[in-house]
Amino acid sequence: MEDNKKLYVLAGYDEKTETYLSGIQNKLYEQGFVGTHTKNLPAHITLDSFPTEQEEELKALLHTVAEQTDAFEISFSHVGIFSGGYVLFLGPDTNRELLDLKESFGDSFDWAAHTTMLIDEPEVIARAMPEVIKEFQPFVGKVTSLHLYEFFPTRYITTVYLKDESVPGTIREMKKREIPECVDVIRKSFQTVADEFGFTEKNAPRFTAYATEEGRLAYQFFVEKRPMYVYSYHGKIVGYYSLALFEDGSAELNNLAVLPEYRHNGIGTKLLADCFEKTRKFGKDKLKIGIVEENKVLRSWYEKNGFVHVGTQKFAFFPFTCGYMEKDLI
């Protein structure tokens, strides 16, 4: 079995498209068409397969492709059967965006985009097809993500999201019961920085990825009364930030975080814009922030959003330089 294992890159859909496609498949299940395909996978288009030893390389590639690719619409227009009558599928029109996405992972010459509804014996497929035709109406869906799985047995590895400024979500005040979830968001978000620059719990125990714990956030929430805000997406907290307010008319932005798999969707920019608004409402005219000075990408992002670099400081307990930035909000 080990010799037959492979990694598969799948293109995934937004919630609306996922709901529609899985709804048709669930109708088949209700009517007794169980099939031999893997259950409980998100609706998808398989882009390519790879040897299992390429897992780390593929995870990096998924992030690179996601950073460079916008989410795009795709038209579903037909129901079909292939693979000798064993596979019943819904087929999208192959547009330029889909071909480009496929070409990021492999040649599209012999590739046919499809979302599988059922895999079974040809006689079962023949009976199921009219049921799918009855439920199906041509529609426009949206490709928004990339999944990486291993088969068989099934092992989920990761999901990354294509750039999509339309990702819905709500920025609101954090509730006290959400402290554990926010700790998880902060630690996972800052862990990518730790991994990039070689910080560990041993050489940087005070770094945010390691020092953030429930007691710390609870103290900031209940004792310091820090305003804390979350980005909620379909009931899941995927982003966070807090403010420390000072008597000198300034505020400090702390722990602006977005879960790695939800980055490059404009969530960080939305949180930062909300932070500017909230800081002004609290009557503060200057916003400060501390960063890892060596993180040039992050410094550039803050500079593009109006922050000015004002200095650095080196601490013995950090294996990096602390950089300081400010933004006037007058």
C-alpha positions, 0 to 999 in steps of 0.5 A: 500500500505504501508504494501506491501512496501519492499526494494530490493537489486539489482546487477548492471552491467558495462556500456557496459553490461547495454547498451547491455541489455537495447538495447534489452529491448528498441527494445521490447518497439519500437515494442509495448511490453510495459509490466507491469514492472517498467520502467527506472530501470538499468538492474539488477539481484534481489538478495533479498528483505527485510522489509522497517525498515531495510533500514539503516542496509541494506545501511551499509551491501551494503558498507561492501559487496562492500568493500569485493567483486571484480567486476566479469564477468558473461556469459549470455547464454539463454532466458527464461520464468517463473512465469507461463509465465508472465516473459520473461528474459535473464539468466546468468550462475550462477558462484561462484562469483554470488552465493557468492554475493547472499549469502551475502544477503540471501540463494540462494537455491530457487533463479534463477538469471535473468534479466527481459526483459518483464512482461506481459500476457502469450500470449504477452510474447509468441509473444515477445520471438521470438523478444528477441531471434532474438536480443540476442547473448550469451555474457560475461557481468560484475557485478560491483555494488549494488543498493538499491530500495524501491517498491512500489512506486519506490524509489531509495535509493543508489548505491555502487560499487564493487572493480574494478581496471579497472574502466575507467576514466580520471584525468585532470585539473579542469575547472573553470565552474566545481567549483560548481560540485567540491564543491559538491564532496568535501562536500559529500566526507568529510561528511562521515568522519563527520558522522563517528566521530560526527562532525557537522556544529555546533561543527566543522563549519571549517571542510571541509564538511561544510567550502568548498564553491564556493567562497573558491574554486574560490579564490584558483583557480583565486587568489592563482592559485592552480593547481586543478585536477578531476577524470572524469568518463563518464562525471561525476566528481567523484574525486578531489584534489588540490595542494598548492605550496610553495617557500621552495620546498614543496607542500601541498595536499588538499581535496583529495576526492572521492564520497562515491559511487565510493570508493574502485575502486582504484580511490583514489590511482590513484589520489594520484599517479597523485599528486606525479607526478604533484608535481615532475613536479612543482619542489617540492620534499616534499608533505605535508598533514593534516588529522583528527588524529583520523581517523586511517584508513586514516592515515594507507592508507597514510602510505602505500603510503609512508607518514610519520607522523610528528606531531599533533596540537590541535585547539580550533575550531576543535573537533578533533586533526589535524595530519600532514604527509609528503612524500619525492619525491626525 
